[in-house]
Amino acid sequence: MMKNLKKCLLPLFMLMLIAGMISCKRNDGYNYPASTDKTKPGVVTNIKVDNYNGGSYITYDLPNSTNILYVLAKYNIRNGVARETKSSYYGDTINVEGFAKAQEYSVTLYTVSRANVMSDPLEVKVNPKEPVFSLVRTDASLQPDFGGVNVTALNPLKKEVGIIITAFDKTTGRMEVQDQHYTNSDTINYSLRGYTTDQRDFGVYVTDKFGNISDTLKKSLSPLFEQLLPKNLFSEYRLATDTKLYTGADWPVNHMWDGVTDNSVSGWHTNSGNPPPFTCTFNVGASYKLSRFVMWERQNEFAYGFSNPKTFTIWGSDKAQPQDAQLPLSSPVGTVVGDWINMGNYRYPDPPSGASPTSITAADRAFVAAGVEFKVAIAAPAIHFIRVAVANVWSGGDSAHIMELSFYGKPE
């Protein structure tokens, strides 16, 4: 019986093998029309236009034909720059975008068949609203910042734009591009540093992914003086509500300004079992108007985990001997609690690679090792004492650690 079964299965197996070989045959169909019907398709009808910032949606009815493959739109977004957009047979709307101005433009629509035959052209007028790059430029402002210049603008539609900063170059005698900052944030607050306090011309313009470029806002500005606060003047100023230090090793507060940023036991570390915020206090030796600071979290296997700060607040005081106060877990910037003022609420950035904090890349680890810069608002008052209050750590645990802090600012 088994022998007869094999005889029956063998022809069946051969047929399946042949069928498989036929189905796996190389398909060069992409090089040939999907249809041999060379009939010119009809044009789309019942056109409706919905304009938005920098573009328009064109809605239509397709011709009554099963031979339609897609609808093609051809148009110029600015002088000499053409674009094409396609919409498949299964849709009824085509998006035309990238226009440089809020004005009337002509869009030519074609219906394309499966045999790659185009219909007669159909011209449609669109009137896109002011493009986003232009809106951002209109709202942009330039002002002096510590060691450079600051750009602020609003981008409420959260579209990707490029903020291009220029400055006068004495060598070339021209305004030269100094930096390019790309963002889709709704609020743009970006600083470029590295300049002396000498007055010079700065400029900023805005671009987008279509290559559109705004006009340039220019200003003659004198950057504010900035220095690294000398850490040899720092000292702990312990208060009763500061979180108790880790008892398993030597992790005192003054290890946060010893210049060691790696994973050695050379940072501040609180004991476990305490409620947040995890707090420490220190004297920076003089009164300064802070501009920014750099934080080094614990690296390597600790990066984006354990007791590394995720959200935290910097509090400051310019009193001669500021008194203790129980700091809140969260509060608005500018909140005053006793002798202390909230200088800024901060969140450590997510892994730049986009990876999960539990599976970071080598580039993410390098980002942590380099230290992360945080900006202090230029409107913040001068301070003589600082309190760091960690509200939340990456592990969600009950302790906090920081390897190193560097503060920048101007003596008062």
FENSUL-V875717 format. One record per pair of residues at least 4 apart in sequence whose ideal C-beta (glycine too) atoms are under 8 Angstrom apart, sorted by the first residue. I is the first residue (numbers start at 0). GAP is how many residues later the second one is. If there is no record, write none. Layout:
BEGIN
<<I:GAP> <I:GAP>>
END
This chain:
BEGIN
<<0:4> <1:4> <2:4> <3:4> <4:4> <5:4> <7:4> <8:4> <9:4> <10:4> <11:4> <12:4> <13:4> <14:4> <15:4> <16:4> <17:4> <18:4> <19:4> <20:4> <27:4> <28:5> <32:81> <32:82> <32:83> <33:35> <33:80> <33:81> <34:32> <34:78> <34:79> <34:80> <35:79> <36:30> <36:76> <36:77> <36:78> <37:77> <37:79> <38:28> <38:74> <38:78> <39:73> <39:77> <39:78> <39:79> <39:80> <40:22> <40:24> <40:26> <40:27> <40:70> <40:71> <40:72> <40:76> <40:77> <40:78> <41:21> <41:23> <41:69> <41:77> <42:20> <42:66> <42:68> <42:76> <42:77> <42:79> <43:16> <43:17> <43:18> <43:19> <43:27> <43:65> <43:67> <43:78> <44:15> <44:16> <44:18> <45:14> <45:15> <46:11> <46:12> <46:13> <46:75> <46:77> <47:10> <47:11> <47:12> <48:7> <48:8> <48:9> <48:10> <48:75> <48:76> <48:77> <48:78> <49:6> <49:7> <49:8> <49:9> <50:4> <50:5> <50:75> <50:76> <50:77> <50:78> <51:4> <51:5> <51:76> <51:77> <52:75> <52:76> <52:77> <52:78> <52:79> <52:82> <52:104> <53:43> <53:44> <53:45> <53:74> <53:75> <53:76> <53:77> <53:78> <53:79> <53:154> <54:40> <54:41> <54:42> <54:43> <54:44> <54:73> <55:39> <55:40> <55:41> <55:51> <55:70> <55:71> <55:72> <56:36> <56:37> <56:38> <57:15> <57:35> <57:36> <57:37> <57:38> <57:49> <57:51> <57:66> <57:68> <58:33> <58:34> <59:11> <59:32> <59:33> <59:34> <59:49> <60:31> <61:6> <61:9> <61:27> <61:30> <61:49> <62:5> <62:48> <62:56> <64:48> <66:46> <66:47> <66:48> <67:21> <67:43> <67:44> <67:45> <67:46> <68:19> <68:20> <68:43> <68:44> <68:45> <68:47> <69:16> <69:17> <69:18> <69:19> <69:42> <70:15> <70:16> <70:20> <70:23> <70:38> <70:39> <70:40> <70:41> <71:12> <71:13> <71:14> <71:37> <71:38> <71:39> <71:40> <71:46> <72:11> <72:12> <72:13> <72:14> <72:21> <72:23> <72:34> <72:35> <72:36> <72:37> <73:8> <73:9> <73:10> <73:33> <73:34> <73:36> <74:7> <74:8> <74:10> <74:21> <74:30> <74:31> <74:32> <74:33> <75:4> <75:5> <75:6> <75:7> <75:29> <76:4> <76:5> <76:6> <76:20> <76:21> <76:22> <76:23> <76:28> <76:133> <76:135> <77:21> <77:22> <77:23> <77:134> <80:130> <82:13> <82:15> <82:127> <84:9> <84:10> <84:11> <84:12> <85:8> <86:4> <86:6> <86:7> <86:8> <93:15> <95:11> <95:30> <96:31> <96:113> <97:110> <97:111> <97:112> <97:114> <98:4> <98:6> <98:27> <98:29> <98:32> <99:31> <99:110> <99:112> <100:29> <100:30> <100:33> <101:25> <101:26> <101:27> <101:28> <101:29> <101:32> <102:24> <102:25> <103:21> <103:22> <103:23> <104:20> <104:21> <104:22> <104:23> <105:17> <105:18> <105:19> <106:16> <106:17> <106:18> <106:19> <107:13> <107:14> <107:15> <107:16> <108:12> <108:13> <108:14> <108:15> <109:8> <109:9> <109:11> <109:12> <110:7> <110:8> <111:4> <111:5> <111:6> <111:7> <112:4> <112:5> <129:4> <129:5> <130:4> <130:77> <130:81> <131:4> <131:23> <131:25> <131:27> <131:29> <131:76> <132:4> <132:28> <132:73> <132:74> <132:75> <132:79> <132:80> <132:81> <133:4> <133:72> <133:78> <133:80> <134:4> <134:20> <134:22> <135:4> <135:17> <135:18> <135:19> <135:25> <135:27> <135:52> <135:70> <135:78> <136:16> <136:68> <136:69> <136:77> <136:78> <136:80> <138:14> <138:15> <139:11> <139:12> <139:13> <139:23> <139:48> <139:64> <139:66> <139:77> <140:10> <140:11> <140:12> <140:76> <141:7> <141:8> <141:9> <141:60> <141:61> <141:62> <141:75> <141:77> <141:79> <142:6> <142:7> <142:9> <142:78> <142:235> <143:4> <143:5> <143:6> <143:77> <143:78> <143:79> <143:80> <144:4> <144:5> <144:46> <144:48> <144:78> <144:79> <144:146> <144:233> <145:45> <145:47> <145:77> <145:78> <145:79> <145:80> <145:145> <145:146> <145:232> <145:262> <145:263> <145:264> <146:46> <146:47> <146:48> <146:76> <146:77> <146:78> <146:79> <146:144> <146:261> <147:43> <147:44> <147:45> <147:46> <147:47> <147:75> <148:16> <148:18> <148:42> <148:43> <148:46> <148:53> <148:72> <148:74> <149:39> <149:40> <149:41> <149:228> <150:12> <150:14> <150:30> <150:37> <150:38> <150:39> <150:40> <150:41> <150:53> <151:35> <151:36> <151:37> <151:38> <152:10> <152:35> <152:53> <153:32> <153:33> <153:34> <154:4> <154:6> <154:28> <154:29> <154:30> <154:31> <154:32> <154:33> <155:30> <156:29> <157:26> <157:27> <157:28> <158:25> <158:49> <159:22> <159:23> <159:24> <159:48> <159:49> <160:21> <160:22> <160:23> <160:45> <160:46> <160:47> <161:18> <161:19> <161:20> <161:44> <161:45> <161:46> <162:17> <162:18> <162:19> <162:20> <162:25> <162:27> <162:41> <162:43> <163:13> <163:15> <163:16> <163:17> <163:40> <163:41> <163:42> <163:43> <164:12> <164:13> <164:14> <164:15> <164:16> <164:27> <164:37> <164:38> <164:39> <165:9> <165:10> <165:11> <165:12> <165:36> <165:37> <165:38> <165:39> <165:50> <166:8> <166:9> <166:11> <166:28> <166:33> <166:34> <166:35> <166:36> <167:6> <167:7> <167:8> <167:32> <167:33> <167:34> <168:4> <168:5> <168:6> <168:7> <171:4> <174:26> <174:28> <174:41> <174:43> <177:14> <178:13> <180:9> <182:5> <182:7> <188:186> <190:184> <192:30> <192:33> <194:5> <194:28> <195:27> <196:25> <196:26> <196:27> <196:28> <197:24> <197:25> <198:21> <198:22> <198:23> <199:20> <199:21> <199:22> <200:17> <200:18> <200:19> <201:16> <201:17> <201:18> <201:19> <202:13> <202:14> <202:15> <202:16> <203:12> <203:13> <204:8> <204:9> <204:10> <204:11> <204:12> <205:7> <205:8> <206:4> <206:5> <206:6> <206:7> <207:4> <223:67> <223:186> <224:185> <225:65> <225:182> <225:183> <225:184> <226:181> <226:182> <226:183> <226:184> <227:178> <227:179> <227:180> <228:4> <228:5> <228:55> <228:56> <228:59> <228:177> <228:178> <228:179> <228:180> <229:55> <230:26> <230:27> <230:28> <230:175> <232:51> <232:52> <232:53> <233:20> <233:23> <233:48> <233:49> <233:50> <233:51> <234:19> <234:47> <234:48> <234:50> <235:16> <235:17> <235:18> <235:44> <235:45> <235:46> <235:47> <236:44> <236:45> <236:46> <236:85> <236:148> <237:4> <237:15> <237:43> <238:40> <238:42> <238:85> <238:148> <239:84> <240:38> <240:83> <240:84> <240:85> <240:86> <241:37> <241:38> <241:39> <242:27> <242:28> <242:31> <242:34> <242:35> <242:36> <242:37> <242:157> <243:26> <243:27> <243:30> <244:6> <244:7> <244:8> <244:23> <244:24> <244:25> <244:26> <245:5> <245:23> <245:24> <245:25> <245:26> <245:153> <245:155> <246:24> <248:16> <248:20> <249:5> <249:15> <250:4> <250:14> <250:16> <250:17> <250:18> <250:150> <251:16> <252:15> <252:27> <252:28> <252:29> <253:4> <253:28> <254:5> <254:10> <254:11> <254:12> <254:13> <254:148> <255:11> <255:12> <255:24> <255:26> <255:146> <255:147> <255:148> <255:149> <256:25> <256:147> <256:148> <256:149> <257:8> <257:146> <258:145> <259:4> <259:6> <259:7> <259:143> <259:144> <260:35> <260:38> <260:108> <260:110> <260:142> <260:143> <261:4> <261:37> <261:107> <261:141> <262:35> <262:36> <262:37> <262:39> <262:140> <265:137> <266:31> <266:134> <266:135> <266:136> <266:137> <267:12> <267:132> <267:133> <267:134> <268:38> <268:130> <268:131> <268:132> <269:4> <269:8> <269:10> <269:37> <269:129> <269:130> <269:131> <270:128> <271:125> <271:126> <271:127> <272:125> <272:126> <273:4> <273:124> <273:125> <274:123> <275:53> <275:114> <275:115> <275:116> <275:122> <275:124> <276:35> <276:36> <276:50> <276:51> <276:52> <276:112> <276:113> <276:114> <277:111> <277:112> <277:115> <277:121> <277:122> <278:48> <278:108> <278:109> <278:110> <278:111> <279:107> <279:108> <280:104> <280:105> <280:106> <280:107> <281:103> <281:104> <282:101> <282:102> <283:4> <283:99> <283:100> <283:101> <283:102> <283:123> <285:98> <285:125> <285:126> <286:31> <286:95> <286:96> <286:97> <286:124> <286:125> <287:94> <287:95> <287:96> <287:119> <287:121> <287:122> <287:123> <287:124> <288:91> <288:92> <288:93> <288:120> <288:121> <288:123> <289:26> <289:53> <289:86> <289:90> <289:93> <289:117> <289:118> <289:119> <290:84> <290:85> <290:87> <290:117> <290:118> <290:119> <291:81> <291:82> <291:83> <291:84> <291:115> <291:116> <291:117> <292:21> <292:80> <292:81> <292:83> <292:112> <292:113> <292:114> <292:115> <293:77> <293:78> <293:79> <293:80> <293:110> <293:111> <293:112> <294:14> <294:53> <294:76> <294:77> <294:79> <294:107> <294:109> <294:110> <295:72> <295:73> <295:75> <295:76> <295:106> <295:107> <295:108> <295:109> <296:5> <296:6> <296:11> <296:12> <296:51> <296:71> <296:75> <296:104> <296:105> <296:106> <297:4> <297:5> <297:8> <297:9> <297:10> <297:103> <297:104> <297:105> <298:4> <298:66> <298:69> <298:70> <298:104> <299:65> <300:4> <301:4> <301:6> <302:5> <302:57> <302:61> <302:62> <302:65> <303:4> <303:47> <303:53> <303:54> <303:56> <303:60> <303:64> <303:90> <304:52> <304:53> <304:89> <304:90> <305:87> <305:88> <305:89> <305:91> <305:95> <306:86> <306:87> <306:88> <306:90> <306:92> <306:93> <306:94> <307:40> <307:85> <307:86> <307:87> <307:92> <307:93> <307:94> <308:39> <308:81> <308:83> <308:84> <308:85> <308:91> <308:93> <309:37> <309:38> <309:82> <309:83> <309:84> <310:34> <310:35> <310:36> <310:37> <310:79> <310:80> <310:81> <311:33> <311:34> <311:36> <311:76> <311:77> <311:78> <311:79> <311:80> <312:14> <312:17> <312:18> <312:29> <312:30> <312:31> <312:32> <312:33> <312:75> <312:76> <312:78> <313:28> <313:29> <313:30> <313:32> <313:62> <313:72> <313:73> <313:74> <313:75> <314:12> <314:22> <314:25> <314:26> <314:27> <314:28> <314:71> <314:72> <314:73> <314:74> <315:24> <315:25> <315:27> <315:64> <315:65> <315:67> <315:69> <315:70> <315:71> <316:5> <316:22> <316:23> <316:24> <316:66> <316:67> <316:68> <316:70> <317:63> <317:64> <317:65> <317:66> <317:67> <318:4> <318:20> <318:65> <318:66> <319:64> <321:16> <321:17> <321:18> <321:63> <322:15> <322:16> <323:14> <324:12> <324:13> <324:14> <324:15> <325:11> <326:10> <326:13> <326:60> <326:62> <327:7> <327:9> <328:62> <329:15> <329:61> <330:4> <330:6> <330:11> <330:14> <331:10> <331:13> <332:9> <332:10> <332:11> <332:12> <332:44> <333:7> <333:8> <334:6> <334:7> <335:4> <335:5> <335:6> <336:4> <336:5> <339:47> <340:39> <340:40> <340:42> <342:33> <342:34> <342:37> <342:40> <343:30> <343:31> <343:32> <343:33> <343:36> <345:28> <347:24> <347:46> <348:23> <349:4> <349:7> <350:4> <350:5> <350:6> <350:9> <350:10> <350:13> <350:16> <351:11> <351:12> <351:15> <352:7> <352:8> <352:10> <352:11> <354:4> <354:5> <354:6> <354:9> <355:4> <356:37> <359:4> <359:5> <360:4> <361:4> <362:4> <363:4> <364:4> <365:4> <366:5> <367:4> <370:33> <370:35> <375:4> <375:33> <381:30> <385:21> <387:14> <387:17> <389:10> <389:12> <391:4> <392:4> <392:6> <392:7>>
END
